[in-house]
């Protein structure tokens, strides 16, 4: 880990950005530190979303039409029980 001051970082930003690719770089300011972390763009934004294969829960699920029908029945039951 390399710890540098804010003045040193301001004077040599590219040097420390390049260094952060291979090691931890920390910038000390007052009572705290900032960590420079390298994340390649290909790893964070370029990944395709992975989809899982349907499992037993998926095949046991009810359809949207069946769900609507059951909800309507429940609403009618609640409404009629309040009369």
C-alpha positions in Angstrom: 0.0 0.0 0.0 1.2 3.4 -0.9 0.1 6.4 1.2 0.5 9.9 -0.3 -0.5 13.4 0.6 -3.1 15.4 -1.3 -0.4 17.7 -2.6 1.6 14.8 -4.0 -1.4 13.3 -5.6 -2.4 16.6 -7.2 1.1 17.0 -8.7 1.4 13.4 -10.0 -2.2 12.1 -10.6 -1.4 9.9 -13.7 1.5 8.2 -11.8 -0.8 7.2 -9.0 -3.7 6.2 -11.2 -1.3 3.9 -13.1 0.1 2.6 -9.8 -3.5 1.8 -8.5 -3.8 -0.8 -11.3 -1.4 -3.1 -9.4 -1.5 -2.0 -5.8 -3.5 -0.1 -3.2 -3.0 3.7 -3.3 -4.3 5.9 -0.4 -4.5 9.6 -0.3 -4.2 11.0 3.2 -6.2 14.1 4.0 -6.5 15.5 7.6 -7.8 12.6 9.7 -8.9 10.4 6.9 -7.8 8.5 3.8 -9.2 8.1 0.3 -8.6 4.8 -1.5 -8.0 4.7 -5.2 -9.5 1.5 -6.6 -9.1 0.3 -10.2 -12.1 -1.4 -11.8 -11.8 -2.2 -15.5 -14.9 -1.0 -17.4 -15.3 -4.4 -19.1 -15.8 -6.0 -15.7 -18.4 -3.6 -14.4 -20.5 -2.4 -17.3 -19.7 -4.7 -20.1 -21.1 -7.9 -18.6 -24.1 -9.4 -20.2 -26.9 -10.1 -17.8 -27.1 -13.8 -16.9 -30.4 -15.6 -16.8 -31.0 -18.6 -14.7 -32.7 -21.7 -16.1 -36.3 -22.2 -14.9 -36.6 -24.3 -11.8 -39.4 -26.2 -10.1 -40.7 -23.0 -8.5 -41.1 -21.4 -11.9 -43.2 -24.3 -13.2 -45.3 -24.4 -10.1 -46.2 -20.7 -10.4 -49.7 -19.7 -11.4 -50.4 -17.7 -14.5 -51.2 -14.0 -14.4 -54.8 -14.7 -15.6 -55.2 -17.2 -12.7 -53.8 -14.7 -10.3 -56.2 -12.0 -11.5 -59.2 -14.3 -11.2 -58.2 -15.3 -7.6 -57.7 -11.7 -6.6 -61.1 -10.7 -7.9 -62.6 -13.6 -6.0 -60.9 -12.4 -2.8 -62.1 -8.8 -3.4 -65.7 -9.9 -3.9 -65.5 -12.1 -0.8 -64.2 -9.2 1.3 -66.8 -6.8 -0.1 -69.7 -9.2 0.4 -68.6 -10.0 4.0 -68.8 -6.3 5.0 -72.5 -6.0 4.0 
